Structures are given as C-alpha cells and as structure tokens.
Amino acid sequence: MALTVSAIASSNLFRRKFPIVGAFCVLTFGLSNLSVPFTNTGFAHSLPFAPLLRSKLSGERRSTSVSRIRMEANSKIVPSIVVYVTVPNKELGKKLAGSIVKEKLAACVNRVPGVESVYEWQGEVQTDSEELLIIKTRESLLEALTEHVKANHEYDVPEVIAMPIVGGSPQYLEWLKNSTRDE
C-alpha cells in the first residue's frame, strides 16, 4: 500500500517526532509548485489564500495612491513630513521639543525615551541610550527646523532625518498646517 505525502504528514508520529522534517516537507513540496505571484518581488506561494492576500495588498497600494492624490489636491493640507531627531537625554529632549513647537517649526513633537542607538563614530562602534523626538511638520519648514536643531543640540552632527507623510487623517493634517508657521 502506497502512502501519500498528506497521509504521512497528517500522522501523529510525524507531527510529534519530526516537526522540522515536516516543515521541510511543506516548504519543499508546497513551494516547489509555485503558481501564484505574491508580491512584486517575484516571490510566490502555492497557498490557497495567496490570491486573497494579493488582492488585499494591491488594494492597499491603490488606496495609498488615492490618499496621496487627495492630499495634494486638498488646499487645507500642505505637504507634510515626519522628522526623527535623537538627543542624549530627556532634559535636552524636553527643551528642544518645547522650543520647536514654540517657534511653530512643528505642530507636535513626540518624545520617546529609552532608545538605544548603535553607530560608528570616529572609527569606533558606540552604543548610547538616547531619546527619540518624532516631529510632525510642514515639508517647507525642514531647512529652518534643521538649523534650529543644529543651533540647540549638544551633538556635533545631530540626526535630522525626514520622511514624507503621504496620507492620513485630513483633520489632523489640516491641524498640522494651522499649527505651524507658513515658512
């Protein structure tokens, strides 16, 4: 009597004593019959629910594009960014966050304590405990914000990294615009 792969895989002995072998069989036999593309990377799965995931993911991509178009077309919203700045301690974080908001360089600054940064500085790997500032502002204020951080920071080379906001709550983005200076 010939045993099929599914009969072997469903047996209690196989599941209890050979979990790694079972996973290997699933990967080898399941993925060798690749037929459904999963993402744009070319990786594919033969799982029965892969088409559902693919349609769900492609729908998310569509809605992001639609949000971006709506954001750019909405006159109540300006191009906005999130900026990351790290500081060596909570005192500087509180002082810098307050001055950024007071100067209307940002609508909001979140202070995230307990960040551990690992980086290379002057040829040596360093590890430091820092606080992360997450700053929400207008794209047009990035240069002024960067200059403000440089002038009020303890580091020789402070981290100032900006990422675009491509969509979000229209009410929040309108508040961001109204809470920051024009330029």
C-alpha positions in Angstrom: 0.0 0.0 0.0 1.5 3.3 -1.1 1.4 6.2 1.4 0.8 9.7 0.1 2.7 12.7 1.4 -0.5 14.1 3.0 -1.1 10.8 4.8 2.4 10.8 6.2 2.3 14.5 7.2 -1.1 14.1 9.0 0.0 11.1 11.1 0.6 11.8 14.8 4.0 10.2 14.8 5.2 12.5 12.0 3.8 15.7 13.7 5.2 14.8 17.2 8.6 13.4 16.4 9.5 15.2 13.2 8.4 18.8 13.3 11.5 20.1 11.5 11.2 17.4 8.8 7.5 18.2 8.5 8.3 21.9 7.9 11.0 20.9 5.4 8.4 18.7 3.5 5.9 21.5 3.5 8.5 24.0 2.2 9.9 21.6 -0.3 6.7 20.1 -1.7 4.5 23.1 -1.2 6.8 25.8 -2.6 8.1 23.7 -5.4 4.8 24.1 -7.2 4.8 27.9 -7.2 2.0 29.1 -9.2 0.6 32.3 -7.6 2.7 35.5 -7.6 2.5 37.1 -4.1 4.3 40.4 -4.5 6.2 42.5 -7.0 9.4 40.8 -5.7 8.6 37.7 -7.8 8.3 35.5 -4.7 5.3 33.3 -4.9 3.3 30.9 -2.7 1.1 28.0 -3.6 -1.1 28.5 -0.6 -4.9 28.6 -1.3 -5.3 32.0 0.3 -2.5 33.7 -1.6 -4.9 35.3 -4.2 -6.8 36.9 -1.3 -3.6 38.4 0.1 -2.5 39.6 -3.2 -5.8 41.4 -3.9 -5.8 42.8 -0.3 -2.2 44.1 -0.8 -2.9 45.6 -4.2 -6.0 47.3 -2.8 -3.8 48.9 -0.1 -1.4 50.2 -2.8 -4.4 51.7 -4.7 -5.7 53.5 -1.6 -2.3 54.9 -0.8 -2.1 56.4 -4.3 -5.6 57.8 -3.9 -4.8 59.3 -0.5 -1.7 61.0 -1.9 -3.7 62.5 -4.8 -6.4 63.7 -2.3 -3.8 65.1 0.0 -2.0 67.1 -2.8 -5.4 68.3 -4.2 -6.8 69.4 -0.8 -6.0 73.1 -0.2 -6.5 72.7 3.5 -3.5 70.4 3.6 0.2 71.1 2.8 3.0 68.7 2.0 4.0 67.4 5.4 6.8 65.3 6.9 7.8 63.4 10.0 11.3 64.1 11.2 13.4 62.0 13.5 15.9 63.6 15.9 17.8 61.8 18.7 19.0 63.6 21.8 21.3 62.3 24.5 18.9 62.8 27.5 15.4 63.7 28.4 16.3 67.2 29.6 17.6 68.2 26.1 14.6 66.4 24.6 12.1 68.4 26.6 13.9 71.7 26.0 14.3 71.1 22.2 10.8 69.8 21.8 9.4 72.8 23.6 11.4 75.3 21.5 10.5 73.6 18.2 6.7 73.9 19.0 7.0 77.4 20.5 8.8 78.6 17.3 6.0 76.9 15.3 8.5 74.8 13.4 6.3 71.8 14.2 2.8 71.1 15.2 3.7 68.2 17.5 6.8 66.5 18.9 6.6 63.1 20.5 9.4 62.2 23.0 10.2 58.5 23.0 12.6 57.6 25.9 14.8 54.5 26.2 16.1 54.3 22.6 19.4 52.6 22.3 21.5 53.7 19.3 24.4 51.7 17.9 26.6 53.6 15.4 30.1 54.2 14.3 31.8 57.4 15.3 35.4 58.3 14.7 36.3 54.7 13.7 34.7 53.0 16.7 31.3 51.4 17.3 29.4 53.3 20.0 26.3 52.4 22.0 24.3 55.1 23.7 21.0 55.5 25.4 19.0 58.3 23.8 15.6 59.9 23.5 13.9 60.0 20.1 12.0 63.0 19.0 9.3 62.4 16.4 8.5 65.7 14.9 5.4 66.4 12.6 5.8 69.5 10.4 5.4 71.0 7.0 7.9 70.0 4.3 8.7 73.7 3.7 10.0 74.1 7.3 12.6 71.3 7.1 15.5 73.7 6.5 14.6 76.0 9.3 13.9 73.0 11.6 17.3 71.5 10.8 19.1 74.9 11.6 17.2 75.1 14.9 18.2 71.6 15.9 21.8 72.3 15.0 21.9 75.5 17.0 20.3 73.9 20.1 21.8 70.4 20.1 24.8 69.0 22.0 26.0 66.7 19.2 28.5 67.8 16.5 26.3 66.0 14.0 22.8 65.7 15.2 20.5 63.3 13.5 17.8 65.0 11.4 16.0 62.6 9.1 12.8 63.5 7.3 10.2 61.2 5.7 7.1 62.3 3.7 3.6 61.9 5.0 1.8 60.5 2.0 -1.7 60.4 3.6 -3.6 60.4 6.8 -6.5 61.9 8.7 -7.4 65.1 6.8 -8.4 66.8 10.1 -5.0 66.0 11.7 -3.1 67.2 8.6 -5.2 70.4 8.5 -4.4 70.9 12.2 -0.7 70.4 11.4 -0.9 73.1 8.8 -2.7 75.5 11.0 -0.3 74.9 14.0 2.9 75.7 12.1 4.2 78.9 10.5 4.0 79.5 6.8 7.8 79.4 6.1 
